[in-house]
Amino acid sequence: MIDSGSDSSIVSENVAKHLGLKIDKKKIHRLNGVASKSHSLGTVDSVPVTIEDGENRDTIPDEFSVVPTEYDDNGKELSLFILGTQ
């Protein structure tokens, strides 16, 4: 998902682990939302993000804040991947 109002990119811990991304647990970010505030578990740096429109393609590195994995009512992991634009 692309969030044009987001100041940062966010990924859930389960997605980061599935992609084999190294989480820097020393680099923590405070995350503020509309109705809540929390802290990240850490950060993953230089994640290659590719954007394509059918004709053009560009890959850029981005930094992602890692947040805890959430679960649905049946205990199934929910995956989160938000690409901020600012």
HTML snippet that shows the backbone in 3Dmol.js (N, CA, C, O; Angstrom):
<script src="https://3Dmol.org/build/3Dmol-min.js"></script>
<div id="view" style="width:600px;height:400px;position:relative"></div>
<script>
const pdb = `
ATOM      1  N   MET A   1       0.844  -1.167   0.000  1.00  0.00           N
ATOM      2  CA  MET A   1       0.000   0.000   0.000  1.00  0.00           C
ATOM      3  C   MET A   1       0.894   1.236   0.000  1.00  0.00           C
ATOM      4  O   MET A   1       1.930   1.256   0.665  1.00  0.00           O
ATOM      5  N   ILE A   2       0.499   2.255  -0.738  1.00  0.00           N
ATOM      6  CA  ILE A   2       1.194   3.545  -0.711  1.00  0.00           C
ATOM      7  C   ILE A   2       0.344   4.517   0.083  1.00  0.00           C
ATOM      8  O   ILE A   2      -0.842   4.691  -0.199  1.00  0.00           O
ATOM      9  N   ASP A   3       0.953   5.152   1.079  1.00  0.00           N
ATOM     10  CA  ASP A   3       0.262   6.135   1.913  1.00  0.00           C
ATOM     11  C   ASP A   3       0.891   7.491   1.635  1.00  0.00           C
ATOM     12  O   ASP A   3       1.971   7.795   2.142  1.00  0.00           O
ATOM     13  N   SER A   4       0.223   8.303   0.834  1.00  0.00           N
ATOM     14  CA  SER A   4       0.794   9.588   0.416  1.00  0.00           C
ATOM     15  C   SER A   4       0.936  10.579   1.562  1.00  0.00           C
ATOM     16  O   SER A   4       1.629  11.585   1.407  1.00  0.00           O
ATOM     17  N   GLY A   5       0.308  10.333   2.699  1.00  0.00           N
ATOM     18  CA  GLY A   5       0.434  11.226   3.842  1.00  0.00           C
ATOM     19  C   GLY A   5       1.407  10.728   4.891  1.00  0.00           C
ATOM     20  O   GLY A   5       1.624  11.397   5.901  1.00  0.00           O
ATOM     21  N   SER A   6       1.993   9.571   4.670  1.00  0.00           N
ATOM     22  CA  SER A   6       2.888   8.978   5.653  1.00  0.00           C
ATOM     23  C   SER A   6       4.288   9.572   5.551  1.00  0.00           C
ATOM     24  O   SER A   6       4.816   9.764   4.456  1.00  0.00           O
ATOM     25  N   ASP A   7       4.878   9.858   6.705  1.00  0.00           N
ATOM     26  CA  ASP A   7       6.250  10.369   6.750  1.00  0.00           C
ATOM     27  C   ASP A   7       7.280   9.253   6.628  1.00  0.00           C
ATOM     28  O   ASP A   7       8.444   9.512   6.321  1.00  0.00           O
ATOM     29  N   SER A   8       6.860   8.013   6.866  1.00  0.00           N
ATOM     30  CA  SER A   8       7.818   6.915   6.834  1.00  0.00           C
ATOM     31  C   SER A   8       7.185   5.659   6.259  1.00  0.00           C
ATOM     32  O   SER A   8       5.964   5.537   6.161  1.00  0.00           O
ATOM     33  N   SER A   9       8.049   4.734   5.884  1.00  0.00           N
ATOM     34  CA  SER A   9       7.600   3.438   5.393  1.00  0.00           C
ATOM     35  C   SER A   9       7.619   2.455   6.553  1.00  0.00           C
ATOM     36  O   SER A   9       8.500   2.514   7.412  1.00  0.00           O
ATOM     37  N   ILE A  10       6.639   1.548   6.575  1.00  0.00           N
ATOM     38  CA  ILE A  10       6.462   0.644   7.708  1.00  0.00           C
ATOM     39  C   ILE A  10       6.266  -0.777   7.197  1.00  0.00           C
ATOM     40  O   ILE A  10       5.585  -0.999   6.196  1.00  0.00           O
ATOM     41  N   VAL A  11       6.868  -1.734   7.890  1.00  0.00           N
ATOM     42  CA  VAL A  11       6.701  -3.147   7.562  1.00  0.00           C
ATOM     43  C   VAL A  11       6.522  -3.915   8.871  1.00  0.00           C
ATOM     44  O   VAL A  11       7.162  -3.595   9.873  1.00  0.00           O
ATOM     45  N   SER A  12       5.653  -4.929   8.862  1.00  0.00           N
ATOM     46  CA  SER A  12       5.485  -5.748  10.061  1.00  0.00           C
ATOM     47  C   SER A  12       6.664  -6.714  10.185  1.00  0.00           C
ATOM     48  O   SER A  12       7.303  -7.072   9.196  1.00  0.00           O
ATOM     49  N   GLU A  13       6.932  -7.121  11.415  1.00  0.00           N
ATOM     50  CA  GLU A  13       8.091  -7.967  11.694  1.00  0.00           C
ATOM     51  C   GLU A  13       8.038  -9.278  10.907  1.00  0.00           C
ATOM     52  O   GLU A  13       9.071  -9.750  10.431  1.00  0.00           O
ATOM     53  N   ASN A  14       6.852  -9.873  10.763  1.00  0.00           N
ATOM     54  CA  ASN A  14       6.753 -11.140  10.034  1.00  0.00           C
ATOM     55  C   ASN A  14       7.137 -10.978   8.560  1.00  0.00           C
ATOM     56  O   ASN A  14       7.755 -11.874   7.985  1.00  0.00           O
ATOM     57  N   VAL A  15       6.783  -9.856   7.948  1.00  0.00           N
ATOM     58  CA  VAL A  15       7.144  -9.609   6.545  1.00  0.00           C
ATOM     59  C   VAL A  15       8.651  -9.385   6.431  1.00  0.00           C
ATOM     60  O   VAL A  15       9.290  -9.918   5.524  1.00  0.00           O
ATOM     61  N   ALA A  16       9.218  -8.604   7.343  1.00  0.00           N
ATOM     62  CA  ALA A  16      10.666  -8.353   7.322  1.00  0.00           C
ATOM     63  C   ALA A  16      11.444  -9.663   7.441  1.00  0.00           C
ATOM     64  O   ALA A  16      12.421  -9.876   6.724  1.00  0.00           O
ATOM     65  N   LYS A  17      11.011 -10.534   8.343  1.00  0.00           N
ATOM     66  CA  LYS A  17      11.696 -11.823   8.509  1.00  0.00           C
ATOM     67  C   LYS A  17      11.513 -12.702   7.277  1.00  0.00           C
ATOM     68  O   LYS A  17      12.458 -13.361   6.842  1.00  0.00           O
ATOM     69  N   HIS A  18      10.305 -12.719   6.708  1.00  0.00           N
ATOM     70  CA  HIS A  18      10.033 -13.524   5.511  1.00  0.00           C
ATOM     71  C   HIS A  18      10.921 -13.089   4.341  1.00  0.00           C
ATOM     72  O   HIS A  18      11.369 -13.922   3.553  1.00  0.00           O
ATOM     73  N   LEU A  19      11.169 -11.787   4.234  1.00  0.00           N
ATOM     74  CA  LEU A  19      12.008 -11.257   3.159  1.00  0.00           C
ATOM     75  C   LEU A  19      13.501 -11.357   3.468  1.00  0.00           C
ATOM     76  O   LEU A  19      14.335 -11.021   2.627  1.00  0.00           O
ATOM     77  N   GLY A  20      13.838 -11.819   4.677  1.00  0.00           N
ATOM     78  CA  GLY A  20      15.239 -11.964   5.054  1.00  0.00           C
ATOM     79  C   GLY A  20      15.932 -10.646   5.345  1.00  0.00           C
ATOM     80  O   GLY A  20      17.152 -10.540   5.211  1.00  0.00           O
ATOM     81  N   LEU A  21      15.157  -9.630   5.746  1.00  0.00           N
ATOM     82  CA  LEU A  21      15.724  -8.314   6.027  1.00  0.00           C
ATOM     83  C   LEU A  21      16.332  -8.287   7.425  1.00  0.00           C
ATOM     84  O   LEU A  21      15.753  -8.827   8.368  1.00  0.00           O
ATOM     85  N   LYS A  22      17.494  -7.662   7.559  1.00  0.00           N
ATOM     86  CA  LYS A  22      18.157  -7.550   8.860  1.00  0.00           C
ATOM     87  C   LYS A  22      17.587  -6.349   9.603  1.00  0.00           C
ATOM     88  O   LYS A  22      17.641  -5.221   9.113  1.00  0.00           O
ATOM     89  N   ILE A  23      17.040  -6.600  10.791  1.00  0.00           N
ATOM     90  CA  ILE A  23      16.428  -5.547  11.598  1.00  0.00           C
ATOM     91  C   ILE A  23      17.468  -4.975  12.552  1.00  0.00           C
ATOM     92  O   ILE A  23      18.032  -5.698  13.373  1.00  0.00           O
ATOM     93  N   ASP A  24      17.720  -3.671  12.441  1.00  0.00           N
ATOM     94  CA  ASP A  24      18.623  -2.971  13.355  1.00  0.00           C
ATOM     95  C   ASP A  24      17.800  -2.545  14.563  1.00  0.00           C
ATOM     96  O   ASP A  24      17.087  -1.543  14.512  1.00  0.00           O
ATOM     97  N   LYS A  25      17.900  -3.312  15.655  1.00  0.00           N
ATOM     98  CA  LYS A  25      17.078  -3.054  16.841  1.00  0.00           C
ATOM     99  C   LYS A  25      17.591  -1.884  17.670  1.00  0.00           C
ATOM    100  O   LYS A  25      16.955  -1.489  18.647  1.00  0.00           O
ATOM    101  N   LYS A  26      18.741  -1.328  17.285  1.00  0.00           N
ATOM    102  CA  LYS A  26      19.264  -0.153  17.983  1.00  0.00           C
ATOM    103  C   LYS A  26      18.675   1.137  17.422  1.00  0.00           C
ATOM    104  O   LYS A  26      18.732   2.180  18.073  1.00  0.00           O
ATOM    105  N   LYS A  27      18.115   1.071  16.229  1.00  0.00           N
ATOM    106  CA  LYS A  27      17.565   2.255  15.563  1.00  0.00           C
ATOM    107  C   LYS A  27      16.035   2.207  15.663  1.00  0.00           C
ATOM    108  O   LYS A  27      15.359   1.630  14.811  1.00  0.00           O
ATOM    109  N   ILE A  28      15.513   2.820  16.716  1.00  0.00           N
ATOM    110  CA  ILE A  28      14.079   2.808  17.023  1.00  0.00           C
ATOM    111  C   ILE A  28      13.462   4.149  16.623  1.00  0.00           C
ATOM    112  O   ILE A  28      14.081   5.200  16.790  1.00  0.00           O
ATOM    113  N   HIS A  29      12.244   4.100  16.098  1.00  0.00           N
ATOM    114  CA  HIS A  29      11.520   5.318  15.737  1.00  0.00           C
ATOM    115  C   HIS A  29      10.232   5.420  16.541  1.00  0.00           C
ATOM    116  O   HIS A  29       9.579   4.414  16.819  1.00  0.00           O
ATOM    117  N   ARG A  30       9.874   6.641  16.910  1.00  0.00           N
ATOM    118  CA  ARG A  30       8.568   6.866  17.519  1.00  0.00           C
ATOM    119  C   ARG A  30       7.574   7.024  16.382  1.00  0.00           C
ATOM    120  O   ARG A  30       7.805   7.790  15.446  1.00  0.00           O
ATOM    121  N   LEU A  31       6.473   6.299  16.465  1.00  0.00           N
ATOM    122  CA  LEU A  31       5.457   6.318  15.417  1.00  0.00           C
ATOM    123  C   LEU A  31       4.194   6.956  15.963  1.00  0.00           C
ATOM    124  O   LEU A  31       3.664   6.525  16.988  1.00  0.00           O
ATOM    125  N   ASN A  32       3.716   7.977  15.283  1.00  0.00           N
ATOM    126  CA  ASN A  32       2.495   8.665  15.693  1.00  0.00           C
ATOM    127  C   ASN A  32       1.430   8.465  14.631  1.00  0.00           C
ATOM    128  O   ASN A  32       1.666   8.715  13.449  1.00  0.00           O
ATOM    129  N   GLY A  33       0.262   8.016  15.053  1.00  0.00           N
ATOM    130  CA  GLY A  33      -0.869   7.855  14.146  1.00  0.00           C
ATOM    131  C   GLY A  33      -1.988   8.789  14.542  1.00  0.00           C
ATOM    132  O   GLY A  33      -1.841   9.605  15.452  1.00  0.00           O
ATOM    133  N   VAL A  34      -3.094   8.666  13.860  1.00  0.00           N
ATOM    134  CA  VAL A  34      -4.245   9.518  14.152  1.00  0.00           C
ATOM    135  C   VAL A  34      -4.733   9.301  15.575  1.00  0.00           C
ATOM    136  O   VAL A  34      -5.042  10.261  16.280  1.00  0.00           O
ATOM    137  N   ALA A  35      -4.803   8.045  16.001  1.00  0.00           N
ATOM    138  CA  ALA A  35      -5.377   7.753  17.313  1.00  0.00           C
ATOM    139  C   ALA A  35      -4.409   7.058  18.260  1.00  0.00           C
ATOM    140  O   ALA A  35      -4.811   6.645  19.347  1.00  0.00           O
ATOM    141  N   SER A  36      -3.146   6.920  17.878  1.00  0.00           N
ATOM    142  CA  SER A  36      -2.231   6.187  18.749  1.00  0.00           C
ATOM    143  C   SER A  36      -0.783   6.628  18.549  1.00  0.00           C
ATOM    144  O   SER A  36      -0.424   7.270  17.561  1.00  0.00           O
ATOM    145  N   LYS A  37       0.024   6.252  19.534  1.00  0.00           N
ATOM    146  CA  LYS A  37       1.467   6.477  19.476  1.00  0.00           C
ATOM    147  C   LYS A  37       2.142   5.184  19.901  1.00  0.00           C
ATOM    148  O   LYS A  37       1.663   4.498  20.805  1.00  0.00           O
ATOM    149  N   SER A  38       3.250   4.848  19.255  1.00  0.00           N
ATOM    150  CA  SER A  38       4.001   3.659  19.631  1.00  0.00           C
ATOM    151  C   SER A  38       5.444   3.819  19.165  1.00  0.00           C
ATOM    152  O   SER A  38       5.822   4.855  18.618  1.00  0.00           O
ATOM    153  N   HIS A  39       6.236   2.788  19.387  1.00  0.00           N
ATOM    154  CA  HIS A  39       7.626   2.774  18.941  1.00  0.00           C
ATOM    155  C   HIS A  39       7.846   1.569  18.036  1.00  0.00           C
ATOM    156  O   HIS A  39       7.198   0.534  18.188  1.00  0.00           O
ATOM    157  N   SER A  40       8.759   1.719  17.102  1.00  0.00           N
ATOM    158  CA  SER A  40       9.101   0.599  16.231  1.00  0.00           C
ATOM    159  C   SER A  40       9.972  -0.394  16.993  1.00  0.00           C
ATOM    160  O   SER A  40      10.553  -0.066  18.027  1.00  0.00           O
ATOM    161  N   LEU A  41      10.052  -1.606  16.466  1.00  0.00           N
ATOM    162  CA  LEU A  41      10.938  -2.622  17.034  1.00  0.00           C
ATOM    163  C   LEU A  41      12.367  -2.407  16.566  1.00  0.00           C
ATOM    164  O   LEU A  41      13.318  -2.897  17.174  1.00  0.00           O
ATOM    165  N   GLY A  42      12.500  -1.669  15.477  1.00  0.00           N
ATOM    166  CA  GLY A  42      13.796  -1.409  14.872  1.00  0.00           C
ATOM    167  C   GLY A  42      13.607  -0.886  13.463  1.00  0.00           C
ATOM    168  O   GLY A  42      12.518  -0.450  13.090  1.00  0.00           O
ATOM    169  N   THR A  43      14.673  -0.932  12.684  1.00  0.00           N
ATOM    170  CA  THR A  43      14.670  -0.369  11.335  1.00  0.00           C
ATOM    171  C   THR A  43      15.389  -1.312  10.377  1.00  0.00           C
ATOM    172  O   THR A  43      16.354  -1.978  10.755  1.00  0.00           O
ATOM    173  N   VAL A  44      14.916  -1.364   9.141  1.00  0.00           N
ATOM    174  CA  VAL A  44      15.668  -2.027   8.073  1.00  0.00           C
ATOM    175  C   VAL A  44      16.052  -0.954   7.065  1.00  0.00           C
ATOM    176  O   VAL A  44      15.208  -0.172   6.626  1.00  0.00           O
ATOM    177  N   ASP A  45      17.324  -0.922   6.703  1.00  0.00           N
ATOM    178  CA  ASP A  45      17.852   0.108   5.805  1.00  0.00           C
ATOM    179  C   ASP A  45      18.021  -0.424   4.388  1.00  0.00           C
ATOM    180  O   ASP A  45      18.178  -1.624   4.165  1.00  0.00           O
ATOM    181  N   SER A  46      17.985   0.491   3.456  1.00  0.00           N
ATOM    182  CA  SER A  46      18.300   0.224   2.044  1.00  0.00           C
ATOM    183  C   SER A  46      17.508  -0.936   1.446  1.00  0.00           C
ATOM    184  O   SER A  46      18.068  -1.795   0.765  1.00  0.00           O
ATOM    185  N   VAL A  47      16.204  -0.952   1.706  1.00  0.00           N
ATOM    186  CA  VAL A  47      15.333  -1.958   1.090  1.00  0.00           C
ATOM    187  C   VAL A  47      15.035  -1.497  -0.338  1.00  0.00           C
ATOM    188  O   VAL A  47      14.500  -0.404  -0.526  1.00  0.00           O
ATOM    189  N   PRO A  48      15.370  -2.308  -1.349  1.00  0.00           N
ATOM    190  CA  PRO A  48      15.095  -1.884  -2.725  1.00  0.00           C
ATOM    191  C   PRO A  48      13.594  -1.938  -3.020  1.00  0.00           C
ATOM    192  O   PRO A  48      12.960  -2.983  -2.875  1.00  0.00           O
ATOM    193  N   VAL A  49      13.045  -0.813  -3.429  1.00  0.00           N
ATOM    194  CA  VAL A  49      11.625  -0.712  -3.772  1.00  0.00           C
ATOM    195  C   VAL A  49      11.538  -0.364  -5.251  1.00  0.00           C
ATOM    196  O   VAL A  49      12.084   0.647  -5.691  1.00  0.00           O
ATOM    197  N   THR A  50      10.849  -1.204  -6.016  1.00  0.00           N
ATOM    198  CA  THR A  50      10.695  -0.977  -7.452  1.00  0.00           C
ATOM    199  C   THR A  50       9.278  -0.521  -7.752  1.00  0.00           C
ATOM    200  O   THR A  50       8.306  -1.148  -7.332  1.00  0.00           O
ATOM    201  N   ILE A  51       9.175   0.579  -8.486  1.00  0.00           N
ATOM    202  CA  ILE A  51       7.886   1.124  -8.908  1.00  0.00           C
ATOM    203  C   ILE A  51       7.865   1.107 -10.434  1.00  0.00           C
ATOM    204  O   ILE A  51       8.808   1.549 -11.091  1.00  0.00           O
ATOM    205  N   GLU A  52       6.760   0.584 -10.982  1.00  0.00           N
ATOM    206  CA  GLU A  52       6.653   0.450 -12.429  1.00  0.00           C
ATOM    207  C   GLU A  52       5.252   0.857 -12.870  1.00  0.00           C
ATOM    208  O   GLU A  52       4.266   0.565 -12.193  1.00  0.00           O
ATOM    209  N   ASP A  53       5.177   1.536 -14.017  1.00  0.00           N
ATOM    210  CA  ASP A  53       3.866   1.944 -14.536  1.00  0.00           C
ATOM    211  C   ASP A  53       3.531   1.273 -15.864  1.00  0.00           C
ATOM    212  O   ASP A  53       2.624   1.717 -16.568  1.00  0.00           O
ATOM    213  N   GLY A  54       4.245   0.221 -16.210  1.00  0.00           N
ATOM    214  CA  GLY A  54       4.017  -0.462 -17.468  1.00  0.00           C
ATOM    215  C   GLY A  54       5.025  -0.078 -18.534  1.00  0.00           C
ATOM    216  O   GLY A  54       5.381  -0.897 -19.381  1.00  0.00           O
ATOM    217  N   GLU A  55       5.483   1.156 -18.499  1.00  0.00           N
ATOM    218  CA  GLU A  55       6.480   1.628 -19.463  1.00  0.00           C
ATOM    219  C   GLU A  55       7.802   1.960 -18.790  1.00  0.00           C
ATOM    220  O   GLU A  55       8.872   1.673 -19.328  1.00  0.00           O
ATOM    221  N   ASN A  56       7.725   2.556 -17.628  1.00  0.00           N
ATOM    222  CA  ASN A  56       8.914   2.989 -16.898  1.00  0.00           C
ATOM    223  C   ASN A  56       9.048   2.183 -15.621  1.00  0.00           C
ATOM    224  O   ASN A  56       8.067   1.726 -15.035  1.00  0.00           O
ATOM    225  N   ARG A  57      10.307   2.024 -15.208  1.00  0.00           N
ATOM    226  CA  ARG A  57      10.589   1.263 -14.000  1.00  0.00           C
ATOM    227  C   ARG A  57      11.737   1.938 -13.271  1.00  0.00           C
ATOM    228  O   ARG A  57      12.728   2.332 -13.886  1.00  0.00           O
ATOM    229  N   ASP A  58      11.599   2.071 -11.951  1.00  0.00           N
ATOM    230  CA  ASP A  58      12.653   2.692 -11.158  1.00  0.00           C
ATOM    231  C   ASP A  58      12.761   1.966  -9.827  1.00  0.00           C
ATOM    232  O   ASP A  58      11.746   1.651  -9.207  1.00  0.00           O
ATOM    233  N   THR A  59      13.971   1.701  -9.388  1.00  0.00           N
ATOM    234  CA  THR A  59      14.217   1.068  -8.096  1.00  0.00           C
ATOM    235  C   THR A  59      14.987   2.043  -7.227  1.00  0.00           C
ATOM    236  O   THR A  59      16.017   2.581  -7.633  1.00  0.00           O
ATOM    237  N   ILE A  60      14.471   2.265  -6.021  1.00  0.00           N
ATOM    238  CA  ILE A  60      15.117   3.172  -5.073  1.00  0.00           C
ATOM    239  C   ILE A  60      15.250   2.472  -3.726  1.00  0.00           C
ATOM    240  O   ILE A  60      14.414   1.636  -3.384  1.00  0.00           O
ATOM    241  N   PRO A  61      16.292   2.799  -2.952  1.00  0.00           N
ATOM    242  CA  PRO A  61      16.407   2.240  -1.604  1.00  0.00           C
ATOM    243  C   PRO A  61      15.535   3.039  -0.634  1.00  0.00           C
ATOM    244  O   PRO A  61      15.434   4.261  -0.747  1.00  0.00           O
ATOM    245  N   ASP A  62      14.914   2.353   0.307  1.00  0.00           N
ATOM    246  CA  ASP A  62      14.083   3.029   1.303  1.00  0.00           C
ATOM    247  C   ASP A  62      14.351   2.422   2.675  1.00  0.00           C
ATOM    248  O   ASP A  62      14.763   1.267   2.785  1.00  0.00           O
ATOM    249  N   GLU A  63      14.115   3.206   3.711  1.00  0.00           N
ATOM    250  CA  GLU A  63      14.250   2.755   5.091  1.00  0.00           C
ATOM    251  C   GLU A  63      12.855   2.444   5.623  1.00  0.00           C
ATOM    252  O   GLU A  63      11.924   3.224   5.420  1.00  0.00           O
ATOM    253  N   PHE A  64      12.705   1.308   6.303  1.00  0.00           N
ATOM    254  CA  PHE A  64      11.419   0.905   6.862  1.00  0.00           C
ATOM    255  C   PHE A  64      11.507   0.765   8.378  1.00  0.00           C
ATOM    256  O   PHE A  64      12.458   0.189   8.906  1.00  0.00           O
ATOM    257  N   SER A  65      10.505   1.300   9.068  1.00  0.00           N
ATOM    258  CA  SER A  65      10.343   1.047  10.494  1.00  0.00           C
ATOM    259  C   SER A  65       9.629  -0.293  10.633  1.00  0.00           C
ATOM    260  O   SER A  65       8.658  -0.562   9.925  1.00  0.00           O
ATOM    261  N   VAL A  66      10.108  -1.126  11.540  1.00  0.00           N
ATOM    262  CA  VAL A  66       9.519  -2.448  11.751  1.00  0.00           C
ATOM    263  C   VAL A  66       8.592  -2.388  12.962  1.00  0.00           C
ATOM    264  O   VAL A  66       8.989  -1.944  14.039  1.00  0.00           O
ATOM    265  N   VAL A  67       7.353  -2.842  12.771  1.00  0.00           N
ATOM    266  CA  VAL A  67       6.359  -2.846  13.845  1.00  0.00           C
ATOM    267  C   VAL A  67       6.001  -4.287  14.194  1.00  0.00           C
ATOM    268  O   VAL A  67       6.196  -5.187  13.377  1.00  0.00           O
ATOM    269  N   PRO A  68       5.477  -4.515  15.408  1.00  0.00           N
ATOM    270  CA  PRO A  68       5.111  -5.879  15.792  1.00  0.00           C
ATOM    271  C   PRO A  68       4.052  -6.474  14.859  1.00  0.00           C
ATOM    272  O   PRO A  68       3.180  -5.770  14.350  1.00  0.00           O
ATOM    273  N   THR A  69       4.152  -7.771  14.653  1.00  0.00           N
ATOM    274  CA  THR A  69       3.150  -8.492  13.871  1.00  0.00           C
ATOM    275  C   THR A  69       1.846  -8.531  14.656  1.00  0.00           C
ATOM    276  O   THR A  69       1.844  -8.803  15.857  1.00  0.00           O
ATOM    277  N   GLU A  70       0.746  -8.259  13.978  1.00  0.00           N
ATOM    278  CA  GLU A  70      -0.573  -8.366  14.602  1.00  0.00           C
ATOM    279  C   GLU A  70      -1.249  -9.632  14.099  1.00  0.00           C
ATOM    280  O   GLU A  70      -0.846 -10.204  13.086  1.00  0.00           O
ATOM    281  N   TYR A  71      -2.284 -10.066  14.819  1.00  0.00           N
ATOM    282  CA  TYR A  71      -2.974 -11.316  14.506  1.00  0.00           C
ATOM    283  C   TYR A  71      -4.473 -11.083  14.413  1.00  0.00           C
ATOM    284  O   TYR A  71      -5.020 -10.223  15.104  1.00  0.00           O
ATOM    285  N   ASP A  72      -5.144 -11.862  13.545  1.00  0.00           N
ATOM    286  CA  ASP A  72      -6.598 -11.749  13.453  1.00  0.00           C
ATOM    287  C   ASP A  72      -7.240 -12.567  14.577  1.00  0.00           C
ATOM    288  O   ASP A  72      -6.536 -13.137  15.410  1.00  0.00           O
ATOM    289  N   ASP A  73      -8.553 -12.624  14.602  1.00  0.00           N
ATOM    290  CA  ASP A  73      -9.280 -13.317  15.671  1.00  0.00           C
ATOM    291  C   ASP A  73      -9.007 -14.818  15.709  1.00  0.00           C
ATOM    292  O   ASP A  73      -9.234 -15.461  16.734  1.00  0.00           O
ATOM    293  N   ASN A  74      -8.527 -15.378  14.611  1.00  0.00           N
ATOM    294  CA  ASN A  74      -8.218 -16.810  14.550  1.00  0.00           C
ATOM    295  C   ASN A  74      -6.743 -17.102  14.818  1.00  0.00           C
ATOM    296  O   ASN A  74      -6.307 -18.249  14.721  1.00  0.00           O
ATOM    297  N   GLY A  75      -5.980 -16.067  15.154  1.00  0.00           N
ATOM    298  CA  GLY A  75      -4.561 -16.235  15.442  1.00  0.00           C
ATOM    299  C   GLY A  75      -3.667 -16.228  14.216  1.00  0.00           C
ATOM    300  O   GLY A  75      -2.473 -16.511  14.318  1.00  0.00           O
ATOM    301  N   LYS A  76      -4.230 -15.909  13.055  1.00  0.00           N
ATOM    302  CA  LYS A  76      -3.446 -15.857  11.821  1.00  0.00           C
ATOM    303  C   LYS A  76      -2.696 -14.533  11.741  1.00  0.00           C
ATOM    304  O   LYS A  76      -3.246 -13.474  12.043  1.00  0.00           O
ATOM    305  N   GLU A  77      -1.416 -14.610  11.326  1.00  0.00           N
ATOM    306  CA  GLU A  77      -0.609 -13.398  11.194  1.00  0.00           C
ATOM    307  C   GLU A  77      -1.179 -12.471  10.128  1.00  0.00           C
ATOM    308  O   GLU A  77      -1.618 -12.918   9.068  1.00  0.00           O
ATOM    309  N   LEU A  78      -1.166 -11.181  10.422  1.00  0.00           N
ATOM    310  CA  LEU A  78      -1.544 -10.162   9.451  1.00  0.00           C
ATOM    311  C   LEU A  78      -0.263  -9.512   8.942  1.00  0.00           C
ATOM    312  O   LEU A  78       0.629  -9.199   9.731  1.00  0.00           O
ATOM    313  N   SER A  79      -0.168  -9.311   7.652  1.00  0.00           N
ATOM    314  CA  SER A  79       1.027  -8.726   7.046  1.00  0.00           C
ATOM    315  C   SER A  79       0.801  -7.253   6.759  1.00  0.00           C
ATOM    316  O   SER A  79      -0.266  -6.862   6.285  1.00  0.00           O
ATOM    317  N   LEU A  80       1.805  -6.439   7.047  1.00  0.00           N
ATOM    318  CA  LEU A  80       1.707  -5.000   6.843  1.00  0.00           C
ATOM    319  C   LEU A  80       2.921  -4.518   6.062  1.00  0.00           C
ATOM    320  O   LEU A  80       4.060  -4.827   6.410  1.00  0.00           O
ATOM    321  N   PHE A  81       2.665  -3.757   5.003  1.00  0.00           N
ATOM    322  CA  PHE A  81       3.735  -3.167   4.200  1.00  0.00           C
ATOM    323  C   PHE A  81       3.202  -1.847   3.666  1.00  0.00           C
ATOM    324  O   PHE A  81       2.390  -1.829   2.741  1.00  0.00           O
ATOM    325  N   ILE A  82       3.658  -0.740   4.246  1.00  0.00           N
ATOM    326  CA  ILE A  82       3.191   0.588   3.846  1.00  0.00           C
ATOM    327  C   ILE A  82       4.378   1.382   3.319  1.00  0.00           C
ATOM    328  O   ILE A  82       5.398   1.521   3.994  1.00  0.00           O
ATOM    329  N   LEU A  83       4.234   1.894   2.117  1.00  0.00           N
ATOM    330  CA  LEU A  83       5.276   2.708   1.504  1.00  0.00           C
ATOM    331  C   LEU A  83       4.895   4.172   1.650  1.00  0.00           C
ATOM    332  O   LEU A  83       3.955   4.640   1.008  1.00  0.00           O
ATOM    333  N   GLY A  84       5.624   4.895   2.494  1.00  0.00           N
ATOM    334  CA  GLY A  84       5.388   6.323   2.666  1.00  0.00           C
ATOM    335  C   GLY A  84       5.968   7.108   1.501  1.00  0.00           C
ATOM    336  O   GLY A  84       6.866   6.628   0.809  1.00  0.00           O
ATOM    337  N   THR A  85       5.465   8.295   1.285  1.00  0.00           N
ATOM    338  CA  THR A  85       5.910   9.070   0.123  1.00  0.00           C
ATOM    339  C   THR A  85       6.659  10.335   0.482  1.00  0.00           C
ATOM    340  O   THR A  85       7.116  11.043  -0.415  1.00  0.00           O
ATOM    341  N   GLN A  86       6.802  10.642   1.747  1.00  0.00           N
ATOM    342  CA  GLN A  86       7.471  11.893   2.109  1.00  0.00           C
ATOM    343  C   GLN A  86       8.872  11.643   2.582  1.00  0.00           C
ATOM    344  O   GLN A  86       9.584  12.585   2.928  1.00  0.00           O
TER     345      GLN A  86
END
`;
const viewer = $3Dmol.createViewer("view");
viewer.addModel(pdb, "pdb");
viewer.setStyle({}, {cartoon: {color: "spectrum"}});
viewer.zoomTo();
viewer.render();
</script>
